[in-house]
């Protein structure tokens, strides 16, 4: 999986935006936008963050300031290079297979069966699984991943307060793709690795609560070791 590279590229692009290195932010962002469909969320959030920063410098705040492009300068144009990654990928798919959105089309293929539509969005397959095998390991795994997605969305207000609208909308985008893009939440836990603002908010929460930290950190270590052992034995983890 390309998740590690994707997370590194996304974090790097945002760090470079915060340092006003917009050309290099766009270049690093290309790696993210070319690597996963969620790269579109990265690209959009980077542009919104530049707009938000420019308007904040002029004393404007709030959601409107995050979307008002009048604060942009000509020197901000390099950030739009970030869209070249997904643009190049779509151009290749179009030239090679005749479908620029093939990565979305194949989700409806037999075996995947999660094309865009009510059955995928409303998780009919997951509900069927819960009805017939409510306590199986697979069902519990799917439900746990669904809880992670909902939990991520619940933390969006905290992300907004701590980091601003662009990061909050980034989390909404990544969680939203996991929410509507899978028929049963399979793989959602892995997709949420890209939500680095959530981890920062949770880390801030733990830093200020010693007792909670003393409980969570050892449990996280045990979970990490357990999953590493399962991965080493060839178990399916997603």
N, C-alpha and C positions, 0 to 999 in steps of 0.2 A: 504494500500500500504506500501511497505517496503522502500520507498525512503529515509525517515529520517534516518533510521538505516544504509542504504547503504552509504549515504553521510557522516555520522559520521565515519563509518569504513574507507572509502576512505581517508578522510582528516587525520584521525588518523594515517593511514599507511604511508602516505606521510610525515607527521610531524616526525614520528619515523625514516624514512629513512634519513631525513635531520639531525637528531641527531645521526646517525650511530647506531641505535638500530635495527639492521636488523632482528634478530630473532623475536622480538616483532612486527616489521613491518609486517613480514610474517604472524604471528598469527592473528593480527588485520585484515590484508588483506584477510585472509580466510573468514571472515564474509562477506566482500564485494563480493568476487568471488563466494561464495555459495549462495548469496542472489539474484543476478540478472545476466542476460547474459552479461551486461556491465561490470561485474566484470572481464571478460577477458581483457578488456581495462585497468582496474586498474592494474592487474597483469603485463601486458606487460610494462606499463608506469613506474611501480615501478622498474622493472629490468633495464629499460633504464636509469632511474634516477640514479641508483647506478653506472652504467657504466659511465654515463656522469660526475658524481662527481669524480670518480676515475681518469678519463682521464683529467679532469680539474686540479686536484692536480698535474698531471704530466706536466701541461702546454699545453695540447691539447684542442683545441676548435673546434666548428663547428659541422655540422651534422655528419661527419664521426666519430668524437670523441664520439658521442652519441651512436653509434652502434659498436664500436670497443671493443670486449670483452676482449682483451688482457690486459686491465687495471684492470680486476677483480682479487681479491685475494681469497685464499681458505676460508678466514674468511667471505667472502661475500655469501657463499653458502646458509646460512639460508633464504635469501630473496626468494629463489625458493620455499619455503614452501607455499607461497601465492597461488600457483596453486593447492594446495590440496583441496581447497573449491570447485572449479568447477569440479575438478577431481572426488571428492567423489559424487557430485550431478549427474554427468554423469554416474558413476558406478552404482548408485542406479537406475537411469532410465533404464539402460541397463539390470540390473538384474530383475527389476520389470516389465518392459514393452517391453524389447527387442530393445529399441531404445535409444542410449546414447545422442542423440540430439533431444529428444522429444519436448523440449521447442521451438525448431525451426520448427519442423514438424507440430505442432498443429496450427501454424499461417496460414497454408493453409486450415484449417477446414472450413466447411460451416458456414457462419456467420462472420468469420474473413476475409476469402478470401484475404489474403495478404502473400501468400507464395512467396519465392524468385523467381524473374523473372522480365521481362521488365514491365509488367503491374503494379507491385508494385514499382519498381525503378523509373519509369517515371510518376507515379502518375496519371494513366488513370482515376481512380475513382474520384480523386479530380477535374480533368479537366471536367469530366462529371457533377459533382456537381456544379461547377462554371457556366457551360453552361446553366443548367436548373434552378438553383436557385442562381443567383450571389449575391444577397443582403440579403439572409436569415441569421439568427443568427448563424446557424450551419456552413454555408460557411465562414462567416467572422471569426468565431472561428478557423476554419482549416487554413485559409489563414494567420491569425495572428501567429499561431504556426509555419507555414512554414517560416514566416519572422524571427521569433526567431532563427530557425535553421540556416538560411542563415546569419543572423547577428552574430551568434556565430562563424561561420566559418570565417567571415570577420575580427573578432577580434583575430584570431590565430596569425598573425604576432606580434601583441602587446603582447600577452601572451609569445611568444618566446623571444622577447626582454627583457621582465620583469623577466621571470622565467626560461627560457631555453627550450631546445628541448623536453625534456620528458613531461613537462606540456603542451606544444603546441600539441604534438602528442596525448596526453590524450584527449584534447579538440576535436581534429579532430576525434578521435575514437568514442567518445560519440555522437558528432553531426552527424558523419557518420552513426552510427547505427540508429539514428532517421531519417536520410535522406533516407536511402535505406531499412529500416526495416518496414516502414508503408506505406499503400497505399494512405493515405490522410493527413499525419502528425498528426492524432489524437493521443494525449498523448505525443507529442514531447515536449511541454512546461514542463511537469512533468519530462520527462527524462533529460532535460537540467539542472534540479536542481543539478545534479551531477557535473556540470562543474564549480566547485568552483574557478578555476583560472580566469574564465571570470568575476566573481563577484569581485574578487580582483582587476583586471585591471579596471573595471568600477568604483569601489570605489576610486581607485587612481585618475582616471579622474575627478570624482566629487570633491575630496578633493582639487584639484588645480583650480577649477572653481566655485567660490562662487555663481555667479548668476545662473548657471545651477543647482547647488546643491539646491538652494532655490526654484527652480521650481520642480525638480524631487522628492525630499523627500516628500513634501506634497501630490503630485499626487500619489506617491507610497503608502502613508498611506491611502489615500482615496480608492485606488484599493484594498488594503489589507482588509480594513473594509468591503467594498462591497462584496468581495469574501467570507469573513468569514460569512457574513449574508446569502449569497446564500447557502453556505455549510450547515449552521445551519438549513436552510429551506428544505434541502434535494435535492438541485439542483445538477445536474451532472457537476462536474468540473474535468477536466483532462488535 
